[in-house]
Amino acid sequence: MAAGELGRSGGYYFRYMPQRPFQSLSSRETTSLLRQWSMLGRIQAQAFSFDQKFQPYQKDDFVMAFFKDPNVIPNLQLLSNSSGQWTILGTEVKKIEAKNVPCTQLSMSFFQRLYDENIVRESGHIVKCLDSFCDPFLVSDELRKVLLIEDSDKYEVFSLQEREEFLFCLFKHLCLGGSLCQYEDVLKPYLETAKLIYKDLVRTPSVCATRQLLSMSRRSHISLWTPSSAT
């Protein structure tokens, strides 16, 4: 494409990258845990590249161009709420809402406060509590109280801004799992899996400029990361 020429999708050309591996989601250990957490087959990553410089203030135009691109429409997979099956987007999107997802946390020490606040014991075991419900989840330990119950005395262990971090969102998603989730008694599997997936998805922009994670944990969630999110 000649210098200065705009792409056909609002200035961007997108290219589907089906060979881009996401080993964090396909390893034997991860798939075993995802099966236990009722998430196997319900969490997926796809990669697309683009050819124009991205500016954060252009995020709405960028995302709209992405969903209208002829290389995206026949390849982008979505998880249907009704059937629970993966389907192809198949049509142009008419309306979007783009939200910045910060990726500033670079260390798993971010979760050390779970130990400091006695939510997790020094042994790594998650502290149990009396059962309660936060629809549709059964809350039977202090970790899920921190993740779900806003009037919990430990909810403010993580600020509202920290809860928006991609690392926190990913960790929370794994902890809550799917409808038939078999919860862990210890924290380590959640931390290790979140770390692997996070490192796999948030990389140097030149490796994979655009990243998309589609997943479902009793609620569907679609997010788009661009290089500015990872810096």
N, C-alpha and C positions, 0 to 999 in steps of 0.2 A: 504494500500500500504506500502511495506517495506521501512524503512528509507533509503534515498539516491536513491530510485528507481525513474526514470524519468517517467512523465506522457506520455500518448500517443500523446499529442499535443505539442511537443517541451518542455516538462517538466511540463505541466499544465493539470489538469483535470478540466473541467468546468461543472457546474451543473445549469440547468435552475431552477429558483425560481418563478413559476407562482403565488404562494400564497403571495408573498411579496407585501403588499399594498402600493400604492402611493396615499394617501388620498388627497394630495394637488391638484391632477388632477381630482379627482372624487367627491369632495364636491359640494353641490348644488350651492353655491356662485361662485366657480371657473368655473363650467361648464356653468353657465349663462354668465359669462364674456367671456369665450372662444367662446361661440356661437355669442356674440355680435361682437367679434373681428374676426369672420370668421375662427376660429382655432379649433373649436370643432370637434373631430374625425380626426384631422390632427396633433395632438401632442400626443405622447405616450411614456411611460417609461417601460423598462423591466429590470429585475435583474438576474444576473448570479453570482454564487460564484466560487472560484477556490481554489486549495489546496496547492499551492507552494508560497514561499516568493517572492514578486515582488520587483525588483530593477529598478529604473527609466532608467538606461542605457540599459535595456533589453526591452524597450517599443515596438520596432519594432517586436521582436520575440514574445512578449506577444500578441500583437494584431493579428499577423498572426496566432498564435496558436489558438486564440479565434475564428477567422473566419473559421478555418479548423476543429474545434472540432465537433464530431458527435452529441453532445448534443446541440450545437448552431445552426448548419445548418438547422434542421427541426423546430426550434422554433423562431429564430430571425426574427422579422417582419420589413419590409421596406415599405416605402410609395412610390408608383410608380408615377413618374412625368407624365407619359402619361395617366394613368387611374384615378389617384387620390385615388386608393384603396390600402389597406394594403396587402402585399404579403409576403410569406415566402422566406427567402434567398435561401434555397433549393439546393445550390451547394457550393463547396469550392471556396474561393476567391483566385485568383492567384497573385494579387498585392495589396499592401496596402501602405498608407502613414499615419504615426502616428504623431500627433502633441500634445505637452503638452498644456493643458488648465489650467491656474493657477486658484486656488480657495483660494486666500489669503485674499480677502475682507470678513470681518466677521460682518460688520455693515452697515445698510442702510444709515448711515450718509455719506457714499460714494457719495450719490446723493444730499447732501446739497448744493453743488455748483450750482445746477440748480436754487435754490432760490437766492443764492448770486449773480449770474450773470444775474438776471432778465429774465431768461428763463421761470421760473414759478413764479407767484406772491405769496405774503405772504398768500393769501387766498387759494392757491393750484391750482388756475386756470392757465392753460398753455397759455402763451402769443401768440397771433395770428400774422400772417404775410401775406403778399401778396402771392397768390398762385403761385407755380412754380412746375416743374416736375423733379424728379430724377428717371428716368425709372426703374421700372414701378410705382413708388409711387408718389402720389400727396402730395406735401409739403405745408401745410397751417398753420403751427405754428412753433415757435422757437425750440421746442423740436425735431421735425423731421429734422430741419436744422442741429442741433447739431449731430444727429444720422447719417445723410446721406450726407450732402454737405460739402466736404472737404475744399472748399474755403470760407466757412462761417466764419464770424468774431468770432463766438463762438465755432467753431469746436474744438479748442485746449483746451477747458474747461476740456476735458478728453485726456490724453496722449495716444499715440499708445499702450503703454504697458498696460494701464488701460483698453483700449478697448478690449484687449485679455482676460480679466478676465471673468470667467464663469458668474458671477453675472451681469456684463455689457451686455454680449451676450444674456443672458436670458431676461433681461429688454428690450433691443433693439428689440428682437424677438416679445415680447408681444406688444410693442408700435406700431410696424409696422403692425402686424396682417396679415390676409389673404386677398384674392382678393376682398372680399365684406366687409372689416372691417368698423365698425362704431366706429370712434375714440372717445376717451374720451376728455372732456373739462378740466378735472382736473387730477392731477398727481396720487392721492392716489390709485386708483384701480390698476394701473400698478405697483406701489411700493409694495403694499400689496400682490398681486399675485406673483410677482417675489420673494418676501421674502418667501412665503409659499413653492413654488416649490423648491427654492434653499435649504432651510433647509431640505426638504424631500429627495433631491437627494444627498446632500453633508453631510454625517454623519460619525460617527466613523467607521473605516474600518471593525471592527468585526461584525457590523450590516449587512452590505452588501458590500462585498469587491469590486465588479465590478458593475458599473452603466452605463446604456446606455440610452440616450435620442434620440428619433427619431422624427423629426418634419418637418413641411414645412410651409413657409411663402412666397409663390410665388417662393421660392428657397428651395431645399431640403438641409438638414444639418444633418450630423450624427457625433456624438462625443462619445468618450469612456473615462470615468474617472476611475482612479485607486486610491488606498489609498494614494499614494504619492502626488496626486493632491490636496487632502483635508487637508493636514497637513501644 
